[in-house]
Structures are given as structure tokens and as C-alpha cells.
Amino acid sequence: MKLSCSSVKIRDWFSSKDIEIKNRTTIVNEEFIKVFCEIKNETIYKDYFAFPQSRKGRHREHNTVSISLIGFDSVSRLNLLRQMPRTVAFLKEKVISVEMLGYNKVGDNTFPNMIPVLVGRTVEEIKETCWRQENIFDNCSFIWNKYKESNFSTAYYEDATWMGLFNYQKYGFRKQPTDFYGQIFSLTAENDLGCDKRLNAHLCIGNRMVLSVLLESASRYIIGSRDMLTWSMFWTSSLTHDYLNLPRLADLPFVDFMENLFNNDIFNSTIFIFMSDHGIRWGGIRSTYQGYMEERLPFLFISFPEWFRNTYQLAIRNLKANRRRLTTHFDLHETLLDLVDLNNLQDEVIIERTNFLYHNARRGISLFLPIPENRTCEDAGITENWCTCYTSKSVSVSNPMVKQAALALVNFMNSLLDNHRECSQLNLHEIVSARIEQLMSTEESNDSINTKSTDYIVTVNTEPGNGVFEATVRHRIFSEDYTVIGDVSRLNTYGDQSKCISHYMLKLYCFCI
């Protein structure tokens, strides 16, 4: 049956003005629109579309590059190879890319891993400087502001916005942070049309995957702005955040997206950074040692034009040498800073900066500089519980010291909840697994003797709530002290168990009374 609408209209997002579509040549000047079809004043169809409008920016000249960061939440390097082989093949065979094999996360979830990329600081550090009041981020020195100062047009868009980087249990921004900002579009479209919601995210907007809507907007922005210098970040969580195997659905759409950019010669004028924040943090695989390692090792590809490789040869040699060295999100931030002004990458400048680096250790090092081969996790700003440089072995859960470590972990979580009487006291139900790492260190103590410590990686199940938690607990043998080192990971989802509390980290541990 042929369906004929008596009226097809688009609605300007901000003015709520309806514009009737009378022919197929209607020009859309609005950035976000809602399209709806009516029969006898009854809406029978509606959809949402984004049309990123080009802002005035610096005209792209010969031998200049735009920067585009495209991220997939919760995808390890190995799971990218398993789930998205066509994407990997495109990056390795059709364009010039360097894959970082030793890229190690520095925090638990997205927020403490992406703040180092975008600000170059830890969450604790921005709490002391720019994230003090009202839970907003306008005063933080984001990397896109550096590009704005150099007259780049900027864009930031992520799907699954309700749990977005700056919106989950936070208030985001008072002022629009980038020239194109897709937060309100993503949130409204998913709330109105979102379907097939699994755990935390809608997979579709109407009959289109949420990822496809994001890639559609990214294509329009990147291709539509190709004559000017741009910095953009497009981040997707919808398919990848909760399920190990759903990234496979992103493989073909993402290859189509890259092919479209390739056919429009975008790879010749843009440096692309394809990345993730961390691997999957829960589910069946996360209870295995393989899952433990993959959570800590996200993927990172850096793609650049051939003329860029030929022009900045020393910088590219360093980048390729660094692919097998220990690197982090802090290093990616320094790399993005270098790309604001390509004079930073001239051979003579790289030599001078390398000499300085040898005498001045830094937490974050640009990937265009030589990363030390003997770099440690401590050097790189990675706490022991996230470090993948150690070896470990299984130990019996009945070991008395493992039991002490497990109790120390539960007591630590309860101490975090001390001021929240709406949360239940947690009790140790079961020690699920334990691994041991042996660390020898010489520390200055009152009697100047050597102290020995043992690190236990323990996984426990707690009641009430059936929470599964993992942490590194350090046992200082001479003091019989058991201390949780770094963050505590939650390995299963908590749903509405913690709805009585709003703190974005304590929600992991709270079981509401």
C-alpha cells in the first residue's frame, strides 16, 4: 500500500518553527531538525537529523592538517581485532597508520581515562583547579581550546549522551564548548525515538543504528569543512559499552564511513586518531585473566597523510619506534598539543626537545618524541592496579593472606560509604579468585631496614546486592598491613541498586537500603 502524507514538515530545533517541505530541493540551513509526516493532523512518522554547519575558521593551506579523534568506548586492542577485522584491514592496508601496541589505560572508566587525553591532567588534579564547584567543566583547559586559539573550527559529538563523558552524574557545560556540539541532539533523538535498549544504551534511533547517526554527522562535518582547519571528536558508546561481541555490528558501517572519507581525499588533509578508553569492564570475559589484561589495554591507531610522513621524518620514526613501548592517554594529550603547530615537529625541534627530555622526566611524552625503552608504569602515571608490566600467578582463595586481603577490600569499600547511610554495609560473601604479584622495594623507614611487600589481585562477591569487585591489595609483611592500591573495579552491572546516591564513583559500591 502506498502511503501519502498530506503534510511533511521540518522543525527548527531552537525556534520550534515548522517549515513545510514542498519539493526535494529544500535546503536545510538549521543545524538540528526534526522531520515529521502528518495525515489529518496526526503524526505518523518522525525522525531527527543533524546538519553540522561550517563555522568560520582558518582556511586550510598547503601542508596543514585537520585533526579528528574517533573513539569507541570499552574496546580493547585484541577485541578490535576480533570484532572489527575489516576496519583493522582498512587502517593497515589502505591508509598510513601506526598501531600502538603498548597503550595502557590510567583509570577505571571513561572519565578518568579521557580527562588525561583532553586536559592532560588526572581527575584529582582538575578537582583542585577547574572542576571545583557546581559540577561543570567550563573553566577547564581542554585541548579543543588550544585549537580554537589557533583558529581551528571545533566539533564534539557523542552518542548515548545520558551517560556521556561530562553528563553522567555531572552537569556538563554552561556554555557550548565547541563550534558544533551534538549533546542536545543526541539526548533528544534517543529519548524520543530510541529503541532496542540493552543495559545502558539505545542501539537504534528509529530504524537506524545510533552509531550510523553519529557517523553520518561526522561525515557531514569532516567533508563539509574540508577547506578549513578543524579539530573534531566523535565518540560512540552505544554498541560497545556493555557487550563484548556487539562491536562486530560496527565493522561494516565504520568501513563505509572511512571509505567515504577516503574517496573525498580527506585522509590527505587530516590526521585521524582512532582509539578507545579501555577494554570491556564487565561480563563473562572480565572474570578471566585475559579479560583482566584486555580491560587495561585499549586500542590506538594514528593515521596521517603520506606528505606528512615525508615532511616530518624524524617525528614519524619516533612514532613508529614507540609502537612497542609503554604509552598512555597522557602521551596522546601531548601528541595533540604538538599538532596545534606543526613547527613542533621539525627535525631540528624534535632533536632539541629530545635532548631536553633526557634530562627532564615527564609523565606525558608526545608520541612524536622517543619514549624511553625502560619506562615504568610509575614514570608514565599508571598506578600499580592498572599496570600490565607485571607478571602474576594464581593463588588459592583459601590462603589466609588472601582472606585478609579480601576483608581489607570490603572494609575499604565500606569506609568510602561511611557518610552515606542510605547505602547498606557490605559483607564478604565469597572470594572468587586471587592472583599474586611479588614486589621488592627498599623504603626509608624509622629503622632503615628493607621492607617487603606482596600485592594480591583479589576478586570478591559481596552481600547484599551480589556485587563482584576486584582490586589490588598490598600486604606489607613486617607491619601486617593490608592496603587497597588504586581504584576498585566493579565487574558486574549494578542497575538501579544504587539509585539513592548520585556520586559517579560511589554508585559502583552502594546497595541502597
C-alpha positions in Angstrom: 0.0 0.0 0.0 1.3 3.4 -0.9 1.3 5.9 1.9 0.9 9.5 1.1 1.3 12.3 3.7 -0.8 15.4 3.5 2.0 17.4 5.1 5.7 16.8 5.6 7.4 19.3 7.8 10.8 20.0 9.4 11.1 21.8 12.7 13.9 24.2 13.5 15.4 22.9 16.7 15.7 26.0 18.7 12.9 28.2 17.4 10.3 25.3 17.1 9.3 26.9 13.8 7.7 24.4 11.4 8.7 24.5 7.7 6.7 22.6 5.2 8.7 20.6 2.7 7.2 21.1 -0.8 9.8 19.6 -3.0 13.0 17.5 -2.8 15.3 20.6 -3.2 14.6 22.1 0.2 17.8 23.5 1.6 18.4 22.8 5.2 20.1 25.7 7.0 19.4 24.5 10.5 22.0 22.5 12.5 19.4 20.1 14.0 16.0 19.3 12.7 13.1 17.0 13.5 11.2 15.7 10.4 7.6 14.6 10.8 4.9 13.5 8.5 1.2 14.2 9.2 -2.1 12.8 7.9 -5.1 14.7 9.1 -3.0 16.4 11.8 -1.9 13.1 13.2 1.9 12.4 13.1 2.6 9.0 11.6 6.4 9.4 11.1 9.1 11.4 12.7 12.9 11.4 12.7 15.9 13.5 13.7 18.8 14.7 11.6 21.9 16.7 12.3 23.5 19.1 9.7 26.7 20.4 11.2 27.1 23.9 9.8 30.6 25.1 8.8 31.9 27.8 11.1 34.4 30.4 10.1 37.8 29.1 10.7 41.3 29.2 9.4 41.5 28.3 5.7 43.4 25.1 5.2 46.6 25.8 3.4 49.1 23.5 1.7 50.9 21.2 4.2 48.5 21.8 7.1 46.3 19.2 8.7 43.0 18.9 10.5 42.7 16.6 13.5 39.8 14.1 14.0 39.6 11.9 17.1 37.1 9.0 16.7 36.6 6.8 19.7 34.9 3.6 20.6 34.1 3.1 24.3 35.3 -0.1 26.0 37.1 -1.8 23.2 40.5 -3.5 23.8 43.0 -3.8 21.1 42.5 -7.5 20.9 38.7 -7.2 20.8 39.0 -4.7 18.0 41.0 -7.4 16.0 38.3 -10.0 16.8 35.2 -7.9 16.2 36.2 -5.4 13.5 38.7 -7.1 11.2 37.6 -5.1 8.1 38.2 -1.8 10.0 41.7 -3.0 11.0 42.5 -4.1 7.5 41.5 -0.7 6.1 43.7 1.1 8.6 46.7 -1.2 7.9 46.3 -1.6 4.1 44.6 1.4 2.6 45.9 4.3 4.6 49.1 5.0 6.5 48.6 4.2 10.2 50.6 3.3 13.2 49.1 1.0 15.8 50.3 1.5 19.4 50.8 -2.0 20.9 51.6 -0.9 24.5 48.8 1.6 25.0 47.8 1.2 28.7 44.8 2.8 30.4 45.3 5.0 33.5 41.9 4.9 35.2 38.9 2.8 35.8 36.1 4.0 33.4 35.8 6.6 30.6 36.0 9.7 32.7 39.4 9.2 34.3 40.9 7.9 31.1 39.6 10.7 28.8 40.4 13.6 31.1 44.1 12.9 30.6 43.6 12.9 26.8 41.5 16.1 26.7 43.1 18.1 29.6 46.4 16.3 30.3 45.6 16.0 34.0 44.1 13.4 36.3 40.6 13.8 37.7 42.1 14.6 41.1 44.2 17.4 39.6 41.3 19.0 37.8 39.3 18.9 41.1 42.0 21.1 42.5 42.0 23.6 39.6 39.0 23.8 37.3 36.3 21.3 38.5 35.6 22.6 41.9 32.0 23.9 42.0 28.6 23.1 40.5 29.9 20.0 38.8 30.6 21.9 35.5 33.7 22.0 33.3 33.7 25.4 31.6 36.9 26.5 33.4 39.0 23.5 32.4 41.7 23.9 29.7 40.5 21.4 27.1 42.6 20.5 24.1 39.9 21.9 21.8 40.5 25.4 23.3 44.1 25.2 22.2 42.9 24.6 18.6 40.3 27.3 18.9 43.1 29.8 19.8 44.8 28.8 16.5 41.5 29.4 14.6 40.5 25.8 14.1 36.8 25.1 13.8 35.9 22.5 16.5 33.3 19.8 17.0 32.3 17.4 19.8 29.6 14.7 19.5 28.9 11.5 21.4 26.1 9.1 21.4 24.5 7.5 24.4 24.6 11.0 25.9 22.8 10.4 29.1 25.9 8.5 30.3 28.2 10.8 28.4 31.7 11.8 29.4 30.6 15.1 31.0 27.0 14.3 31.7 26.9 11.1 33.7 26.1 12.3 37.3 27.6 15.7 36.2 26.2 18.9 34.7 28.4 19.3 31.7 29.0 22.8 30.4 27.2 26.1 31.0 28.4 27.4 27.6 28.7 25.4 24.4 32.3 24.0 24.5 32.9 23.6 20.7 31.5 25.2 17.5 29.5 22.1 16.7 28.2 20.3 19.8 25.8 17.4 19.4 24.8 16.7 23.1 21.3 18.1 23.0 20.6 16.4 19.6 21.8 13.0 20.7 19.9 13.2 24.0 16.6 14.3 22.5 16.7 12.0 19.5 17.5 8.9 21.6 14.8 9.8 24.2 12.1 10.3 21.6 12.9 7.6 19.1 15.4 5.3 20.8 14.6 1.6 20.6 16.2 -1.7 21.4 17.8 -0.5 24.6 20.2 -3.1 26.1 21.5 -2.4 29.6 22.7 1.2 29.4 22.3 2.3 25.7 19.8 2.6 22.9 21.1 0.8 19.9 18.8 2.5 17.4 17.1 5.8 16.6 14.1 4.8 14.7 15.3 2.3 12.1 18.9 3.4 12.1 21.7 2.4 14.4 22.7 5.1 16.8 26.3 4.6 15.6 25.2 5.2 12.0 23.6 8.5 13.0 26.8 9.6 14.7 28.9 8.6 11.6 26.5 10.4 9.3 27.0 13.6 11.3 30.8 13.0 11.4 30.9 12.6 7.7 28.9 15.8 7.1 31.1 17.8 9.4 34.5 16.5 8.2 33.7 16.6 4.5 31.7 19.8 4.7 34.6 21.6 6.5 37.5 20.2 4.4 38.5 23.6 3.2 39.2 24.8 6.7 41.3 23.6 9.6 39.2 21.6 12.1 39.6 19.7 15.3 36.8 17.2 16.0 35.9 14.4 18.4 33.2 11.8 17.7 32.7 9.2 20.4 30.4 6.2 20.4 29.3 4.0 23.3 26.0 2.7 22.0 27.2 -0.7 20.6 30.4 -1.2 22.6 29.9 -0.1 26.2 28.1 -3.1 27.6 28.7 -6.1 25.3 31.9 -7.8 24.2 30.5 -9.0 20.9 28.3 -6.1 19.7 31.2 -4.1 18.2 31.0 -6.6 15.3 27.9 -4.6 14.2 30.1 -1.5 13.8 32.6 -3.0 11.4 30.9 -2.5 8.1 29.3 0.9 8.9 32.7 2.1 10.1 34.5 0.9 7.0 31.8 2.6 4.8 32.4 5.8 6.8 36.2 5.6 6.2 35.7 4.7 2.5 33.6 7.8 2.1 36.3 10.0 3.7 38.9 8.3 1.6 37.0 8.9 -1.7 36.7 12.5 -0.7 40.5 12.7 -0.2 40.1 13.5 3.5 42.9 11.2 4.5 45.3 13.5 2.6 44.5 16.5 4.8 43.6 15.1 8.2 45.3 13.2 10.9 42.9 10.6 12.3 43.2 9.2 15.8 41.1 6.0 16.3 41.1 5.0 19.9 39.3 3.5 22.9 39.5 4.5 26.6 39.8 0.9 28.0 38.6 -2.6 27.3 35.3 -4.1 28.4 34.9 -3.7 32.2 32.3 -6.4 33.0 30.7 -9.6 31.7 32.0 -13.2 31.4 35.4 -12.4 29.9 36.2 -9.9 32.6 36.3 -12.7 35.2 39.2 -14.3 33.3 42.9 -13.3 33.3 42.5 -12.5 29.6 39.7 -10.1 30.4 41.8 -8.6 33.2 44.6 -7.7 30.8 42.3 -6.6 27.9 40.5 -4.1 30.2 43.8 -2.3 30.7 44.9 -2.3 27.0 42.6 -0.3 24.7 43.4 0.3 21.0 45.0 3.3 19.4 45.7 3.9 15.7 47.2 7.2 14.4 46.7 7.7 10.7 48.4 10.5 8.7 48.9 11.7 5.1 51.9 10.5 3.0 53.2 14.1 2.6 53.1 14.4 6.4 55.3 11.3 6.8 57.8 12.7 4.2 57.9 16.1 5.7 58.3 15.2 9.4 60.5 12.1 9.1 62.2 12.1 12.5 58.9 12.6 14.3 57.4 9.7 12.3 60.4 7.5 13.0 59.9 8.1 16.7 56.2 7.4 16.4 56.9 4.0 14.8 59.5 3.2 17.4 57.1 4.0 20.2 54.5 1.5 19.0 56.1 -1.3 21.1 56.7 0.9 24.1 54.6 1.7 27.2 52.3 4.6 26.3 49.2 6.2 27.9 46.4 8.7 27.4 48.7 11.4 28.9 51.1 10.8 25.9 48.2 11.2 23.5 47.4 14.6 25.0 51.0 15.8 24.4 50.8 14.5 20.9 47.6 16.5 20.3 49.4 19.6 21.7 52.2 19.1 19.2 49.7 19.1 16.3 48.4 22.5 17.1 51.5 24.0 15.5 53.4 21.7 13.1 56.6 23.6 13.7 56.9 21.4 16.8 57.6 18.5 14.5 60.5 20.0 12.5 63.6 17.7 12.7 65.7 20.3 14.5 63.0 21.0 17.0 62.5 17.3 17.7 66.2 16.9 18.3 66.3 19.8 20.7 63.2 18.5 22.6 64.6 15.0 22.8 67.8 16.3 24.4 65.6 18.2 27.0 63.6 15.1 27.6 66.6 13.0 28.5 67.3 15.4 31.4 63.8 16.1 32.5 61.5 13.2 33.1 57.8 13.8 32.3 54.6 11.9 32.9 53.2 12.7 29.4 55.5 12.5 26.4 54.5 13.2 22.9 54.4 10.1 20.7 56.5 12.1 18.2 59.4 12.0 20.7 61.3 8.9 21.7 59.6 7.1 24.6 62.3 5.5 26.9 62.5 1.8 26.4 62.9 1.3 30.1 59.9 3.4 31.0 58.0 2.1 34.1 54.3 2.4 35.0 55.2 4.9 37.7 57.1 7.0 35.1 54.0 7.0 32.9 51.5 7.9 35.5 49.9 4.4 35.7 49.1 3.1 39.2 50.0 -0.5 40.0 46.5 -1.8 39.8 46.2 -0.7 36.1 49.8 -1.6 35.1 50.2 -4.5 32.7 54.0 -4.7 33.1 53.9 -7.2 36.0 53.6 -10.9 35.9 51.3 -12.8 38.3 50.2 -16.3 39.2 47.1 -17.8 40.7 46.9 -18.4 44.4 44.4 -20.4 46.4 41.4 -18.4 47.7 41.8 -20.3 51.0 45.2 -18.8 51.6 44.9 -16.9 55.0 46.7 -13.9 53.5 44.2 -13.8 50.6 41.4 -13.8 53.1 42.9 -10.9 54.9 43.3 -9.0 51.6 39.7 -9.7 50.7 38.5 -8.4 54.0 40.6 -5.3 53.6 39.0 -4.7 50.2 35.4 -5.0 51.7 36.4 -2.8 54.6 37.8 -0.2 52.2 34.6 0.0 50.2 32.6 0.3 53.4 34.8 3.2 54.5 34.0 5.0 51.3 30.3 4.7 52.1 30.7 5.8 55.7 28.9 9.1 55.1 26.1 7.6 53.1 23.7 6.0 55.5 21.3 5.3 52.6 23.8 2.6 51.5 24.0 -0.9 53.1 27.1 -2.2 54.8 28.8 -4.7 52.5 29.8 -8.1 53.7 32.2 -10.6 52.2 30.2 -13.5 50.7 32.9 -15.2 48.6 36.4 -14.9 47.4 36.0 -15.6 43.7 39.7 -15.6 42.7 43.2 -14.3 43.6 46.5 -13.7 41.9 49.8 -12.7 43.4 52.4 -10.2 42.3 55.7 -10.1 44.2 57.2 -6.6 44.6 60.5 -5.9 46.3 61.3 -2.4 47.3 63.7 -0.5 49.6 62.0 2.2 51.6 63.2 4.6 54.1 61.7 3.6 57.4 62.4 4.6 61.0 64.9 1.8 61.5 66.2 2.0 57.9 65.5 -1.7 57.1 64.4 -3.2 53.9 60.6 -3.8 53.8 59.0 -6.5 51.7 55.5 -6.3 50.2 53.3 -8.6 48.3 50.5 -7.5 46.0 47.3 -9.6 45.8 44.8 -9.1 43.0 41.6 -10.3 44.6 38.1 -10.7 43.3 35.3 -10.9 45.8 31.5 -11.2 45.8 29.6 -9.1 48.4 26.2 -9.1 50.0 23.7 -7.5 49.8 23.5 -6.9 46.1 25.7 -9.7 44.7 28.4 -7.2 43.7 31.6 -8.5 42.2 34.6 -6.4 42.9 38.3 -6.5 42.1 41.3 -4.6 43.5 45.0 -4.8 44.1 45.7 -5.1 47.9 49.2 -4.7 49.1 50.4 -6.6 52.1 53.4 -5.1 54.0 54.7 -8.2 55.7 56.6 -6.5 58.6 53.6 -4.4 59.6 50.9 -6.9 58.7 49.1 -4.0 57.0 46.8 -4.7 54.0 46.1 -1.6 51.8 44.0 -1.2 48.7 46.2 0.2 45.9 44.4 2.5 43.4 40.8 2.0 42.3 38.3 -0.8 42.9 36.8 -2.2 39.8 33.2 -3.4 39.7 32.9 -6.5 37.4 29.1 -6.8 37.1 26.4 -4.2 36.4 24.5 -2.6 39.3 21.4 -1.3 37.5 19.1 0.5 39.9 20.8 -0.9 43.1 22.5 2.5 43.7 19.8 4.9 42.6 19.7 6.5 46.0 23.2 8.0 45.5 24.4 10.4 42.8 28.2 10.3 43.2 29.5 8.9 40.0 32.2 6.6 41.6 30.3 5.6 44.8 27.4 4.3 42.7 29.7 1.3 41.9 29.7 0.2 45.6 26.4 1.4 47.0 23.5 -1.0 47.6 20.5 1.2 48.6 18.8 0.2 51.8 
